[in-house]
Amino acid sequence: MKNILNKLYNYQTLERNEAKEMLINIAEGKYNVSQVTSFMTVFLMRSITVEELAGFRESLLELCFKIDLNDFNTIDLCGTGGDGKDTFNISTISSFVVAGAGYKVSKHGNYSASSMCGSSNIIESFGAKLTNQNDKLKKSIELSNICYLHAPLFHPAMKFVAPIRKELGIKTFFNMLGPIVNPSNPQNQLIGVYSLETSRLYNYLFQTLNKNYSIVHSIDGYDEISLTCDFKVFNNNVENLFSPQSFNFEQVNPIDIKAGHDINAAKNIFLNVLNNTATETQTNVVIINSAFAIKCFNNNNSIEQCIDEAKKSIIDGNAIKSFNKFIEINS
């Protein structure tokens, strides 16, 4: 570790194999807390490289608890978190909207490390039990179109890092790893990213992977399409800049998509959106994120067609049916 830290302190970067070895060693508990904290801090001071990110990704996928969902054509909707915006659980709600639209969702998530309520927090708050049992996850995706993969159950090697991340309370490079280490290896992904620089980094990485993907970033720093301003979308074919008005949505006031610091408030918004009783603003933000996820499956369809599918999932009650079935199966 000393040699690696000295290398990093001298403004050098890691080769892919070095990055992979470092994370494997961290996972195996070969370094003390101070060393790991110091290592993590380096990447708060400078940007991670594509080679480093790829090496970290390879190590976690090699060490993870494997699950086989290859019978399904799935998507993961997952953000990096760490944007400090305290929004309601947009990507998690969107996952149920996409499932309600008839697509298979393999949602990867975790407890929050730097905000009030992560996807695992909200899922558990409704009474769902988190599991890594393959048969239960298959049953869930078969009957409700969605299963939930709680990251610590699939990446037990990272248990050494979890308390350090919690104590730091700010985003680290582990935020960047969450969306790219789904153990079910979904064929499609919608990834929300907190910075434009990270969006480009992900785009370079995903160009080397055999996936349909969209990477979304709102220019004012949200790791999702917030409709608060213009937003970037990177996918397999092109990079675009859109405005809310591009899809006939009004620009959103940031206060209108906050959840506050009360999990009950987050739960109320969650259910209101799925029941089609939320504010127009809250619903529209979920619809646009769901639509770009649906487009990963149907790239030849216009985004307007995908928006219509997302709206229909909510209006026809299929999104809440998917959610209720998911809770029934997983409780």
SEKOLKE-441480 format. One record per residue (C-alpha): residue in one letter; y, x negated, z negated. Coordinates in steps of 0.05 Angstrom, whole numbers, padded with zeros to 5 digits, always signed. Example, Ala and Ser with C-alpha at 12.3 -4.5 7.8 and 13.67 -1.06 7.14 Angstrom:
<kegus>
a-00090-00246-00156 s-00021-00273-00143 
</kegus>
This chain:
<kegus>
m+00000+00000+00000 k+00049-00056-00016 n+00043-00085+00054 i+00053-00017+00085 l+00114-00002+00041 n+00145-00069+00057 k+00134-00056+00131 l+00168+00012+00125 y+00225-00015+00083 n+00238-00065+00139 y+00250-00007+00188 q+00183-00014+00223 t+00139+00045+00241 l+00065+00057+00234 e+00014+00055+00290 r-00028+00118+00296 n-00089+00086+00264 e-00047+00059+00206 a-00018+00128+00193 k-00087+00159+00195 e-00115+00107+00147 m-00057+00115+00099 l-00066+00190+00092 i-00141+00183+00084 n-00129+00132+00028 i-00078+00179-00005 a-00129+00236-00001 e-00181+00192-00034 g-00135+00177-00092 k-00130+00102-00077 y-00056+00099-00094 n-00017+00119-00156 v+00037+00173-00160 s+00094+00123-00155 q+00066+00092-00093 v+00054+00158-00058 t+00123+00184-00078 s+00154+00121-00049 f+00114+00129+00015 m+00136+00201+00022 t+00208+00182+00008 v+00210+00135+00068 f+00203+00195+00114 l+00261+00230+00080 m+00304+00171+00100 r+00284+00166+00172 s+00249+00207+00226 i+00174+00207+00234 t+00148+00183+00301 v+00100+00218+00347 e+00047+00165+00334 e+00054+00172+00259 l+00051+00248+00263 a-00010+00245+00307 g-00045+00197+00259 f-00030+00241+00198 r-00056+00302+00236 e-00120+00267+00256 s-00135+00246+00185 l-00126+00316+00156 l-00168+00349+00210 e-00222+00297+00199 l-00223+00310+00124 c-00215+00385+00125 f-00266+00438+00108 k-00288+00463+00176 i-00290+00536+00198 d-00318+00562+00263 l-00278+00618+00296 n-00294+00597+00367 d-00320+00666+00383 f-00248+00691+00382 n-00185+00675+00422 t-00137+00665+00364 i-00066+00648+00348 d-00032+00618+00287 l+00040+00637+00270 c+00065+00584+00222 g+00131+00551+00205 t+00146+00484+00175 g+00185+00515+00118 g+00236+00471+00085 d+00296+00503+00119 g+00326+00525+00053 k+00345+00593+00080 d+00305+00637+00032 t+00287+00688+00086 f+00235+00741+00076 n+00165+00724+00101 i+00180+00731+00175 s+00120+00693+00205 t+00070+00726+00158 i+00095+00796+00174 s+00096+00779+00248 s+00023+00758+00242 f+00004+00829+00223 v+00047+00857+00279 v+00011+00813+00329 a-00056+00833+00298 g-00035+00906+00303 a-00021+00895+00377 g-00094+00877+00386 y-00094+00801+00384 k-00135+00757+00338 v-00095+00718+00286 s-00120+00659+00246 k-00061+00649+00199 h-00055+00582+00164 g-00010+00580+00103 n+00004+00555+00033 y+00042+00567-00031 s+00115+00550-00025 a+00135+00479-00043 s+00210+00486-00032 s+00227+00560-00032 m+00214+00624-00071 c+00155+00654-00036 g+00106+00622+00013 s+00055+00660+00055 s+00000+00649+00004 n+00045+00674-00052 i+00059+00739-00015 i-00013+00749+00008 e-00039+00741-00064 s+00015+00786-00092 f-00017+00844-00054 g-00084+00831-00086 a-00119+00791-00032 k-00166+00737-00055 l-00160+00671-00018 t-00225+00644+00010 n-00256+00591+00055 q-00322+00628+00064 n-00337+00631+00138 d-00372+00698+00137 k-00315+00732+00099 l-00263+00703+00146 k-00302+00725+00207 k-00309+00795+00178 s-00235+00798+00165 i-00216+00777+00236 e-00267+00824+00267 l-00245+00886+00228 s-00171+00875+00218 n-00156+00825+00274 i-00131+00774+00224 c-00157+00724+00174 y-00118+00680+00126 l-00132+00606+00115 h-00102+00582+00050 a-00089+00508+00064 p-00111+00479-00004 l-00180+00511+00005 f-00189+00475+00071 h-00152+00411+00056 p-00177+00394-00014 a-00161+00321+00000 m-00087+00338-00008 k-00094+00362-00080 f-00066+00294-00103 v-00002+00306-00064 a+00010+00379-00083 p+00042+00367-00152 i+00086+00311-00123 r+00112+00358-00070 k+00124+00412-00122 e+00162+00364-00167 l+00205+00338-00110 g+00221+00410-00089 i+00246+00390-00021 k+00215+00385+00048 t+00173+00324+00063 f+00132+00304+00123 f+00076+00347+00095 n+00118+00408+00116 m+00111+00382+00187 l+00035+00377+00180 g+00021+00449+00159 p+00030+00481+00228 i-00013+00429+00263 v-00074+00424+00219 n-00103+00494+00222 p-00177+00480+00209 s-00199+00536+00257 n-00163+00500+00315 p-00133+00563+00346 q-00124+00563+00421 n-00053+00591+00415 q+00004+00574+00368 l+00074+00597+00351 i+00108+00543+00310 g+00174+00551+00275 v+00212+00486+00263 y+00272+00471+00218 s+00308+00420+00263 l+00318+00408+00337 e+00294+00337+00329 t+00229+00361+00299 s+00222+00413+00354 r+00223+00358+00406 l+00174+00316+00366 y+00125+00374+00362 n+00134+00387+00436 y+00113+00315+00453 l+00052+00323+00407 f+00031+00391+00434 q+00035+00367+00505 t-00025+00324+00488 l-00065+00383+00459 n-00104+00436+00497 k-00066+00496+00470 n-00019+00551+00492 y+00042+00542+00448 s+00114+00561+00434 i+00158+00521+00388 v+00218+00559+00363 h+00281+00535+00327 s+00346+00571+00311 i+00405+00524+00323 d+00434+00538+00254 g+00371+00510+00221 y+00321+00566+00213 d+00247+00550+00224 e+00239+00615+00262 i+00278+00659+00309 s+00329+00686+00261 l+00375+00721+00311 t+00433+00691+00271 c+00453+00648+00331 d+00424+00618+00394 f+00354+00591+00390 k+00310+00541+00427 v+00240+00555+00453 f+00194+00500+00478 n+00128+00518+00510 n+00075+00489+00556 n+00120+00496+00616 v+00193+00496+00599 e+00249+00488+00548 n+00299+00545+00542 l+00360+00564+00502 f+00368+00638+00487 s+00417+00681+00450 p+00401+00746+00412 q+00438+00782+00468 s+00389+00753+00519 f+00341+00807+00494 n+00391+00861+00476 f+00391+00845+00402 e+00455+00840+00361 q+00470+00776+00326 v+00447+00778+00253 n+00486+00763+00190 p+00444+00712+00150 i+00451+00753+00086 d+00412+00809+00120 i+00348+00769+00126 k+00347+00738+00057 a+00294+00759+00007 g+00330+00733-00055 h+00289+00702-00111 d+00246+00761-00130 i+00176+00768-00102 n+00180+00843-00110 a+00239+00844-00063 a+00199+00803-00013 k+00140+00851-00019 n+00185+00911-00008 i+00213+00882+00056 f+00143+00863+00078 l+00118+00934+00071 n+00181+00966+00098 v+00177+00927+00163 l+00104+00944+00173 n+00117+01017+00156 n+00176+01019+00203 t+00224+01036+00146 a+00261+00969+00142 t+00331+00957+00166 e+00340+00948+00241 t+00359+00876+00229 q+00296+00859+00190 t+00252+00894+00241 n+00285+00861+00301 v+00275+00792+00272 v+00201+00806+00263 i+00195+00837+00332 i+00226+00777+00369 n+00181+00727+00333 s+00120+00771+00345 a+00138+00777+00418 f+00140+00702+00430 a+00072+00697+00396 i+00044+00751+00442 k+00072+00714+00501 c+00027+00655+00484 f-00032+00700+00503 n+00003+00731+00563 n+00048+00678+00593 n+00054+00716+00658 n+00084+00775+00622 s+00159+00777+00611 i+00185+00770+00540 e+00212+00841+00547 q+00141+00866+00558 c+00119+00827+00496 i+00176+00857+00456 d+00152+00926+00476 e+00081+00909+00451 a+00109+00885+00384 k+00151+00948+00376 k+00092+00992+00393 s+00049+00957+00341 i+00099+00977+00287 i+00119+01046+00314 d+00047+01069+00326 g+00026+01047+00256 n-00023+00994+00280 a+00011+00937+00243 i+00006+00971+00175 k-00065+00992+00191 s-00084+00920+00205 f-00051+00899+00139 n-00084+00953+00098 k-00152+00936+00128 f-00140+00862+00114 i-00124+00877+00041 e-00185+00922+00035 i-00232+00869+00063 n-00202+00811+00023 s-00191+00844-00045 
</kegus>
